[in-house]
Amino acid sequence: MNHDFHEPGDMHEPLYVTRPYMPPLAEFIPYLEQIWQNRQLTNAGPFHQQLERELANYLGVEHLALFANGTLALVTALQALRITGEVITTPYSFVATAHSLLWNGIKPVFVDIDSVTLNLDPEKIEAAITPQTTAILPVHVYGRPCGVERIQRIADIYGLKVIYDAAHAFGVNESGGSLLRHGDLSVLSFHATKVFTTFEGGAIVCADAKMKARIDHLKNFGFADEVTVVAPGINAKMNEVQAAFGLLQLRHIDEALAGRQRVDALYRELLKDVPGIHCVPHPDSERHNHSYFPILVGSEYPITRDALYEKLREHSIFARRYFYPLISDFPMYRALPSATHANLANAKSAADAVLCLPIYPDLSTQDVTMVTNFIREA
Ligand SMILES: *Cc1c(COP(=O)(O)O)cnc(C)c1O
């Protein structure tokens, strides 16, 4: 008896929700040779400077400051704007969004999401503003644009700063330009799971040179020059190997985005008539990045979201419940008055229904078909 028997269609490598896009190794070697030759490993070296220029140019933004990771970039963005007191944010995100507030001694105030966009609902922001509120920290979830115009109008009325957690929004364009131009600052993540990666990494996008200088000081211990420390800064610098990998990734970014678009279109086609499976619709943005492929598992579907998640796992398909649990359900947040499920009904529904399917540039048509077949068969 062979206990390891698998169905023929089951013989496949495990599928993860995402995999980094790795350009040919041979193309990376010349970068490494240059680093070995000039021996500048970090501290705004030549690749760091080049990547800041090339990314600002590619993304269509004024200034961009590279970081060791996205979380340090978020923490530093709040420092750069001297945010204190209370900040309005979304519970439907990766936990780093709210953690960046706690690291700054700021109280998160959770506001519910819109049930269609899954982003912070602009209509619910005003009711959460108090005399302590200093900023709004929305997230462009799955790279789908927030209601940026409405959020800015509210911020202007109440004198609030706006910091976008744009960790999912690399390369997203809308209404004639980069989504990253909105708000006072936007923060990117270049973690290995993101559309554009530098192993670990991140950036703050800003509009003026003075702010860029302040951010550059803050990420380097507060040094303004060799003998001048202007702020209690942190060490959040990106090193030269990371920056070099970013330059190489950037050379391949358009083919990577095209690959994601192909996978996205295929999923939509293959899942369009599966009862109870709702693909989160595309935003109307001019250029989307297909950073995730979220589906909502409805009550018409024969099994629960968690049962589908387990079933896929049994077949070595590691879909992820992004975002579940809600940030507001974690122990360091759940006692906050704004963390109650009554306050966050749409976020709770989304967290209970969502499943992000594998998507990355070189995911094969055969694998996408296999994933959707398992979903159909339930
Ligand atoms: C990935 C991510 C972060 C954190 O970025 P790191 O680079 O992993 O520190 C923050 N917010 C959101 C929404 C993310 O998805």
The ligand as an SDF file (V2000), in Angstrom:
LIG
                    3D

 15 15  0  0  0  0  0  0  0  0999 V2000
    4.4890   45.1590    4.6520 C   0  0  0  0  0  0  0  0  0  0  0  0
    3.6700   46.1960    5.3430 C   0  0  0  0  0  0  0  0  0  0  0  0
    4.2210   47.0650    6.3000 C   0  0  0  0  0  0  0  0  0  0  0  0
    5.5850   46.8640    6.9010 C   0  0  0  0  0  0  0  0  0  0  0  0
    6.6170   46.9340    6.0290 O   0  0  0  0  0  0  0  0  0  0  0  0
    8.0050   46.1920    6.3810 P   0  0  0  0  0  0  0  0  0  0  0  0
    8.8740   46.6110    5.2440 O   0  0  0  0  0  0  0  0  0  0  0  0
    7.7170   44.7140    6.3820 O   0  0  0  0  0  0  0  0  0  0  0  0
    8.4770   46.6820    7.6870 O   0  0  0  0  0  0  0  0  0  0  0  0
    3.4310   48.0980    6.7940 C   0  0  0  0  0  0  0  0  0  0  0  0
    2.1600   48.2470    6.4030 N   0  0  0  0  0  0  0  0  0  0  0  0
    1.5820   47.4210    5.5090 C   0  0  0  0  0  0  0  0  0  0  0  0
    0.1760   47.6730    5.1080 C   0  0  0  0  0  0  0  0  0  0  0  0
    2.3070   46.3460    4.9750 C   0  0  0  0  0  0  0  0  0  0  0  0
    1.7100   45.5070    4.1350 O   0  0  0  0  0  0  0  0  0  0  0  0
  1  2  1  0
  2  3  1  0
  2 14  2  0
  3  4  1  0
  3 10  2  0
  4  5  1  0
  5  6  1  0
  6  7  2  0
  6  8  1  0
  6  9  1  0
 10 11  1  0
 11 12  2  0
 12 13  1  0
 12 14  1  0
 14 15  1  0
M  END
$$$$
